[in-house]
Every structure is written in structure tokens, then in C-alpha cells.
Amino acid sequence: MNVLIVDDEHLARQRLKKMLSANSGYRIIGEAETGEDALKKTQTSRPDIVLMDIRMPGMDGLEAASYINRMDKPPAIIFTTAFSDHALNAFETHAIDYLLKPIRQSRLDAALSAAKRMNKAQLSQLREQDAGGVRSKICIKNRGSLELVPVDEIIYFKAELKYVTLRTADQEYLLEESLKALEHEFSRHFIRIHRNALVAQHKLHGLTKNPAGHTCINFSEIDDLLEVSRRHLSFIRKKLKAS
């Protein structure tokens, strides 16, 4: 079984490498220091198991794992953690394999043997309980691979049927996330202009009329026009005057 080790601490990675070397059934194919690096290396090296630290700078292990599990054939993920009792209880409730630091050889061997795929719902709930942060990048599944889009490059989100379109200056992507959830998470940076659209506050340029005579937001970076509902128009005008 091929294993990827993810931990921001060099000594922790070295310890896991030494412990894994005691078991001939596992081969270390790479190391990563951050969640984002783990995502990239999982796509390129295709490990069977990822040993994933939780607390890391930037993208944490829970967020990285949630993206990894969107792959067509995701690896099994075992978390390594120094979490307090409330987080351990959360792991036990969801039957997720974890290794409590300092890790014992017998515990590692047992976890490797029992490694199972984690589903999105479990990861989402754990992230709400223990991370509480706002993403700086959004992971998109694009043409069979995963791509990270920086939030500060996003111009708008627009709901269309069961998908949400994410628009940057260069490209459009489809998200399987609800507009309501995105509004809640990014409320400090995006404002609602219509029941089907959120716009980045720093991307607002002005108001214009479309061929149908409806008031729309326009942008300096793209030619798209997004309709502003009458309910939100007064608020948008105030935002534009203040900018």
C-alpha cells in the first residue's frame, strides 16, 4: 500500500516514516507540509492511504481531506491529531480512524489496517465543529482534476438550476454548493444582489441597463451583466456611492 505523509512538522513526518518502515506492507511515496500541498501530491502520486495532520497553517487537514474525497478514486485518510477530548469524541461518533499524538506503533498498525474512506457529510460536520474558518480558496473539479480558485479572484457566484456558477476574470466553473451556504461563509466579502447571485464587494463597478431595461451590475474585468432585484437595489446604490 502506498502512503502519503502530511504534517507541517518535520520531526512528526520523520517519526511516521520510521514507524512505517517497520511494516513491509506499506511504501512511503511522498510527504507534504500543508493541506494544499497534500491535495496536489495526492492527485499526482495517487496514494492508497494519506496520513493527514489536522492543524496546519492555511488549508487544514479537514478541508484538504474534503477536497481529496471528491476525486474519482480517493485514498483512505487517517487523521493524526493532538486534539482535545471534544474533538476525539467527534471522531469516535463518526467512526473515523485517527491517531492521537504521540503515536504508538500498535495504534498506527491498527489504523492502517482499518483505514476506510471518509464521506463528505462527516468531513463537513467535523469542519463546522473544529475548524470554524473561512476558506481562502475553493476547490473545483474541472475536467477530471481538482483546481484551487483563490476567493479574492472570484467576481460572482450565480445559481443556475442545481449548480452554482463561479466566475473569475478568466473562466467559469460549476460548483455543487448552495448559494445560501456560500453567502453565509463569505458574508464579509460578497453581497447578494438578487435571489440567484452574490457579487464580490471589491469587484463592484457600476450600474447599467440591459436590453430588457432591467438594472444590472457591470464589472471592469468582464462584460457580464447581472440583474439587481428591486429589493436589493437601494443597498447596492449605497455600496457603490461609498466605494
C-alpha positions, 0 to 999 in steps of 0.5 A: 500500500502506498502512503502519503505523509502530511504534517507541517512538522518535520520531526512528526513526518520523520517519526511516521516514516520510521514507524512505517518502515517497520511494516513491509506492507506499506511504501512511503511515496511522498510527504507534504507540509500543508493541506494544499500541498497534500491535495496536489501530491495526492492527485499526482502520486495517487496514494492508497492511504494519506496520513493527514495532520489536522492543524496546519497553517492555511488549508487544514487537514479537514478541508484538504481531506474534503477536497481529496474525497471528491476525486474519482478514486480517493485514498483512505485518510487517517487523521493524526491529531493532538486534539482535545477530548471534544474533538476525539469524541467527534471522531469516535461518533463518526467512526473515523480512524485517527491517531492521537499524538504521540503515536504508538506503533500498535495504534498506527498498525491498527489504523492502517489496517482499518483505514476506510474512506471518509464521506463528505457529510462527516468531513463537513460536520467535523469542519463546522465543529473544529475548524470554524474558518473561512476558506481562502480558496475553493476547490473545483473539479474541472475536467477530471482534476481538482483546481484551487480558485483563490476567493479574492479572484472570484467576481460572482457566484450565480445559481443556475438550476442545481449548480452554482456558477463561479466566475473569475476574470478568466473562466467559469466553473460549476460548483455543487454548493448552495448559494445560501451556504456560500453567502453565509461563509463569505458574508464579509466579502460578497453581497447578494444582489438578487435571489440567484447571485452574490457579487464580490464587494471589491469587484463592484463597478457600476450600474447599467441597463440591459436590453430588457431595461432591467438594472444590472451590475457591470464589472471592469474585468468582464462584460457580464451583466447581472440583474439587481432585484428591486429589493436589493437595489437601494443597498447596492446604490449605497455600496457603490456611492461609498466605494 
